[in-house]
Amino acid sequence: MDARSLVKSLHPLEVKLLLRYASGDGSGEELDAARLARELGYKEGQANQAFSWLAAKGLAAESSRSAASFFELTPFGRELADKGIAEERILGLLRAKGALRLPEICAELGLEQKDVGSAFGLLTKEGFVAMDAEKRAALVGSALAPGALPARVASLRALLGRGVASEAGILAEAELSPAEREAMAGVAKKRGAADAPFRAFERETVRYRLDAAAPQVKTALEAEGITGEEIGPVTPELLEKGSWKTGTFRPYNVHSPTARLFPGRRNPYCEFLEGVKDKLVSLGFEEFDGSLVETEFWNGDALFMPQFHSARDIHDVYYVAEPTKAKSIEEPHLSAVAATHENGGQTGSRGWGYSFDREFTKRLLLRSQGTVLSARQLHKATVPGKYFGIARCFRYDKVDATHLSDFYQTEGIVLGEDVSLRTLLGFLEMFAVEVAGAKEVKYVPGYFPFTEPSVEVHIKHPVLGWFELGGAGIFRPEVTEPFGVKVPVLAWGIGIDRMALMALGLNDLRELFSSDIESVRLRRAKL
């Protein structure tokens, strides 16, 4: 296509770029999105579009690309910069009031017990505090000097100050000294950075050069009087002000093909979910549901999961930023569950043998497991009874072909005097064979804090091989008896996304939520 014909197909973003930078033989300096933002006022997306379009027309080509590491101050980091680092605040409090017990430090500073305990442990290792004869935290060694801080804390304080002062709270690794880089390595995280002061990320810069043909197109643009400011769509504002009368319009291509029309259809995954519901209802199950936002009480405590269990860690659970806690937990459930954790309560168990934290249990989070719905159902369930729910869950996880951080589970319980592990295995086989369509199924012993015995059901995918479909078991008395249930309760939590993976003939969970509409249409056509 010659230059004169080509100018008619150029977008204003391309026109302005060519008029500004096309000169000589086209082998000028490199261009990138940041430069176009500074000099032409383009947004990053507009700059990338212009480069992509020009490259497709043979008027530009990628010349180089480079990656650089950056560190962004997180909301948690800003909070530390504003209120002070936990170790810093503890040392300041002990200097002001003398030796204190850890619960007293928590009350004075408004910090959680686990945060104070962690900070105290680090300060002890660094020789700044120690327990005195009365089991109080006291200053020792270097901490006796006014304002003294461990080198680790001082480095973090300096980095927080730089982060607050920088534009958008972002620090480039190249701008940090070797000592600052070493300190940053201990406080920055790439994923799950909600509890880290800085989030580490990489940014790639792609640079382009205009082709030798670009100056010819520029000359053609100037000859045609095209500036890139021509009017495109006619807007109400354009008509109201009358500016269309003096403006120049971009040419319209009346030969462009019209858009395809598609009849409305249900999403294949949504249809699969409805099919699972219909299957369970036909078997006599009643459906239950609940809020996406839950408390630590229902998400873990009611399931006899100890408050110090690793699954309570921020890396597994998404906490709600505002508000952070519920106003209260329902009684008598709170007291019954607390007693079960501490000493077994009325269940005949010894419990976990720790002091149940009634403030921690109010902490709000996004539901991380569907079993929370079963826990909420226990106190109002009938015996015998069968219940199920399809629950959207949120759990930090590395996203791959069989894992998502936002996923669905089908959760169910069966209550009755005569139910047993054999009954449970029958339900699991139904999910694996009749719903998921698996040809090969196996059961593997498992462990969950709330069931005994526990079992995992695995199925074999023709491409991905064996993977876990879900977990199941019989609720322990420590789960059921605090809610007044005295009969055996079967429970399962099945990854319904993974069942769909098999049933819809997919090889990657991410395809269930694909933005490629053609792929979704093709999948729908196969149903």
N, C-alpha and C positions, 0 to 999 in steps of 0.2 A: 504494500500500500504506500503511495507517495505521500509526501509531507502535507500537500493541500487536502487530500482525502482524510488523512489521519487527524487533522485538527478538529474535524467535525465530531469525532468520537471521544474527544478529551473532556474529562470532568474538570470543573473549575479548580479543584485541588491540584490536578496535574498541570493545568494551564499556569497557575500562579508560580508553581515550582519551576517550570521550564523557563518562564519569562525572567525569573530571578537568577537562576543558576546556570542555564545553558549558555555557554560561550566558547569561543575558540574551536578546538577540535573535540570538545566534549570530555576531555580527560582531566577535568578540574579536580578540585579538592573533594574529599569524602563528605557525604551528607548523612546525618542521622536524625532520628525523631526529635531529640533534644534541641538540635540546631533549628529545625523547622518550627518548633514551639517558640523559641526565642525570637526568631527573625520574621516568621510569617504568622505567628499566633495560632498555629495548628495545635489541636489536641493530639495526644499520642496515637489514638486510634485513627485520626485523619491522616497523620503523617505515614503511618504504616499502610493505610489504604492507597495513598498516592504512590508510594514506592512499589507496592504490589501491582497496581495497574500499569505503571510505566514499565516495570520489568516484563509484564505479559505482552506489552506492545514492542518490546525490544529497544526501549529508549533508556533503560537503566539496568544495572546489574549489581548484585551484591559484591562488595570488594573486601570486606573483612567483618569479623564478629569477635567479640570478647566478652568474657563474663567477669563480674566483680562481686565481691561479698559485701553485704551491708548488715547493719544491726538496727532494728527499729525498737524504740522504747515502747513497752506494752503498758496498758492501763495499770497493771500491777506495779510496773516500774515507776510510773508517775506517782502512784500512791506512796511508794517507798521514798521517792524524792521529796514528797510533800510532808509525810508524817514521820519519816525516818526509818532506817533499817532496824529490824527487830533487835539485833545484837547491840546496835548503837543506842536504842531506847532503853534496853535493859541495863546497860552500863551507866547511862545517865540517871536512871531511877535509883540504882544501888548507890551511886555517888551522893545522891540527894537525900535518901532515906535510910541508908545502911542496909544490913543483911535482911533479906525477905524470903519467905517461902514461895515456891513456884506458883501456887494458886493465888497468892497475894499479888505477885507480879502480873498474872493474867488479869486480875481485877483492876489493878492500877492502870495498865496500859491498854486494856480492851482487846487483848490478843487471845487467840484460841490456845488451849492447852498444848496441842501438838506443835504449834509454832514456837511457843516459849520453850518447850522441851527440846526441840531441835536446835534452837539458837543457843540454849544453855549448854547442850552437849558440845557444840563447836567451840564455844568460848572456853569450856573446860579443857579441851584438847589444846587450845592455843595459849593456855596458862593465864587467862584473865579472870576466871571465877572458879570457885570450888564450894563444896558443901561444908558448912561448919559443923560443930558438934551437935547443934540443935536442928540439923537438916534444913538450914537456910542457905540460900545462895549468897555468897560474900565475895567481894573483890579481893584479888590476890595479885602478886607479882607486878607486871607492867601496868595493870589496870589502876594501880594506886596513883599513877601520875595523872594529873588533871587533863582531861580531853584525849587521853591515849586510846587508840583503836587498833585492833589487829590489822595487819597489812592487807588482808583479804577484804575487810570491811571498808578500810580507807580507799582502796582501789575501786570498789563498787560505788562508794559515795562520789568519787571523782567522775566515774563514767556516767552516773545518773545526772550529775550536774551538766556534763557535756551534752547528754541526750536532751535534757530540758531546753538548753540554750540553742540547740541545732534546729534547722528548718525541718518541720514535720517530725521531729524526734528521731531522725535517721542519721546514723554514723557510718561512714565508709571505712572498711577495714584498712584501706590504703592510707588513711589519715591517722591511724592509731600507731602509737609507738610500740615497740616489741613488748614492753611491760604491760601496756594497756591491752594488747592482743591476748596475752596470756591470761590477764584478769577476765577479759570478756569471754574467753573459752569456758570459764567456769560458771558463767551466769546466763549465757545465751542458749536458746534451744531453737531447733528448726521446726519441730512439731510439738503440739501440746504445750504452747508457751504461755498459757494463762497464768501459771504460777512462777514464771520466769521474768526477770526484769527486762530482758531484751529478747526479741525474736530475730533469729538469724535467717537470712534469705539471700539468694543470688539473683542478680539482674543481668540479663544479656543485652548488649548493645550491638545492633546490626547496622553496618555502614554501607552506603551505596555510592556509585559513581554514575554519572550520566553518560550515555553512549555517544559515539561520534556523530550519530544522526540527530541528536537532540538539538544542536544549533540550527539545523535546517528547519526543524519543526517550529522552533522559536521564531525564525524569520517568517514562516508562513502565518503564524499566529499574529505577528505584528502587521503583516500585509492585510490580513482580514480584519484587523482592528479588534481582535478578541483579547479581553483583559482578565477574564476569570470572574468578573463582577456581574456577568449577565444574569438576567432573571430566569429562574427555573420554574418551579410550581407557582401558580397564581394563588395567593393567600388572601384571606379576608382583610388583613392589615394592608396589603398592597392595594386592594380595591378601595378601601376606605380613605387612604391617604392620596390616592390618585398617582402614586409614583410610577405606576406602570406606563403612564403616558410618555414619560421622558426616558424610561429605561430601555435597555436592549435585551431581547429575549434569546435564550439558548434555543437552537433548532430542535424541533420535536420530530421523533422518528415514528411516523404513522404506520410503518411496516413492522413494528415490534410485535412479536406474538403475544396474544392475550394469555392471562394466567389460567392454569388448569383449575377446573372445579372438581372438588371431591365431596362426596356425600358424607354426612356425619357418621362416625363409627366410634364405638367404645374402644378405649385403650386395651390392648390384649392382656396387660398385666392386671388392670382393674377387673377385667372380666374373669381372670383366673382367681382373684381374691374372692369375688362373689361366688364362684363355683365351689371354693373351699367352704364358705359359709353355708351354702345350700346343702353340701354333703353332711356337715356336722348337724345342722338343724334337722335333716331327715333322719339322723340317728338318735334324735331326742335330746340334743344338747340345747341349753339356753345360752344366749350371748350376753356377755358383760363388756363394759367399757370403762374408761377412766381418763383422767387428765394427763396431758403430756408432761406437765410440771408436777413433780412429786417431792416428798420429804425423804430425808435419810431414814426416817422411821419405817415408812411403807416400802421403800426401795431396798432396804437391807435389814434393819433391826427386827421388823416383824417376821422376817425369814430366817431368824436366828443366825444372821451373819454378824460376827463380832465387829465392834466399831473400829478395831485396829486391823481389820482384814485388808489385804493388799488391794482388793477391788474397789475400796473406798478412795484410793489414791486419785488425785486430779487427772492422772494420765488415762484413767478408765472412765471417768465420769465428767460430764459437763455441768458445772455449777451455774446457778442463776446469779447474775451480777446485782440485780435490784428488783425486788427486795431479796435479801440473802436468806431470811428465815421466815417460817410460818409463825403465826401468832400463837398457836397452841396445837397440841396433839390430842386426839379424842381419848377420853377416859371411858371405861376402865382399861382400854387397850394399852395405853402408855404404861401404867403401873404394872399390869400383868406381864408385858413383854420385858420391862426393865428388870423385874424380879427373876424372870427366866434367864436373862443374860447373867445376872449377878450370882444367883445361887440355885437356879433351876426352878424356882417358884413352886407351883403345885404339880409339876410335870414328872417328878421323880428323878430328874436330871441334876447334875452338879453345876450346870450352867457353864459360863466361861470364866467365872471367878474374877471379875473386875468391876470397878465402879462405873455404872452406866451413866453416860453424860446426857442429861435431859435437855441441854441447849444444843449440842451437836445434832441430836435427832431431829431438830426443827429445820435443819439446813435444806434449802430448796435446790433441786437439780432437775435435769431432764431425765425422764424415765430411761434407765439403762437396761432393763429387762422386763419382759412381759409378765414374769412371775409376780410382780407387784399387784397385778389385777387379781390374781388368785388369792393373795394375802387379804386384799380388801373384801373379797367375796366370802371368806370363811365364816365370819360371824353372822351372816344373813343367809347362808346356804341351807337347803333342806336336805334331809337324809332319808332315803338315798337321793342323789342328785348328780347331774352332769352339766358342766358349764364350760364355755370357751370364749375366747376373745381374740381379735386380730389387733395386735398392738404395735404401734410405731415406736421404735426404741432408738436411743442415741448413745453411742459408746465410742470413745476414741480408739481408732484402729487404723492400721495401715491398709489403705484401699488397694485391693487387687481383684483377681478374677472371682474369688470366693468370699471376700470381706468388704463390707461397707461401714462407714461411720454413722449412717442413718439407714436403718433397716427395719423390716417387719418380722414379727414373730407371731405364730399362732400358739396361744397359751390355753391350757385346759386343765380342769380337775374333775375327778370322779370320786364321789363320796359313797361309802356303803360298807356294811358289815362283811360282805362276802368278796369284796374286790381284793386282788392280789397282784403280784408281779407278773403272773401269767396273763392277767387281764390287760395290764399295761403294755406288755409286749405285743399283744394283739392290736391295740390301738396304734402303736408305733409302726407295725407292719402295714396297717391300712394307709397311714400317711406316706410311707416310703413307696409302696407298690401301687395302690389305687389312685393316690393324689399326685405324687411326683412321677410315677411311671417308671420307677427303678426296676432293673432286672436282677441286680445283685444287692443284697442287704446283709449287714452284720451288726451285732451288738457288742459293745466294748464296755467293761466296767468303768465307772466314772466316779467323781467326787464333787458333791455340792454341799455347802454347809446346811442346807435346809431339807435334804432328802437322804434316806437310808432304807434300803439299798438305792444306789444311783446307777444309771446306765446311759450310755450314749449310743445313738443309732447312726450308722454310717452307710452311705450308698456309693455305688460306683458309677461315675460319669464316663461316657465313652471317650471323652477327650481329656478331662481334668483328673480322671482316676478317682480314688477313694477320698471322700471328705465327710466331715461330720454334718449330719442333718439337724441334730439337736440333742438336748439332754432331757432326762426324765428320771422319775423315781417315786418313792412313797414318802410323803411329808413326815418329818420327825415329829414326835409328840411336842417338842419344844416350839413347833410352829403352830400346830393345830389346837392344843389344849388351852393356851392363853385366850383363844377365841371361842372356847366352849365346845369344840368338836372332839368327840371321843372315839370316832370310828376311823378306819384307815382312809387316807386320801391319796389317790393317784394324781400325779402332776407331771406335765411336760411343757417344754418350751421348744418349739420347732421353728427353724429358720424358713419362713414361708418363701422368702426370696430364693433360697436354694432349691426349694421344691419347684418353683417356677422355672429355675434354670434348667432342670431336667424336663419338665412338662412342656416347655415352649421350645425345646431344642436349641438352647443357647450355650455359649462357651464362656461367658463372662457376665457377672452380675451387673456390671455397669451398663450393659446393653438394655436392661430393664428400664433404665431412666435415660436412654439415649436422646440427644437433641436432633439426631438424624431422622427426620420425619419419613423419609423413604424407607429406612430400615424398619420403622414401626409399622408402616403400611404393609410391607412385605411379610412381617411377622403375623399381622392380623389376617392376611390372605391365607396363611397356612392353617389357621384354626378351623 
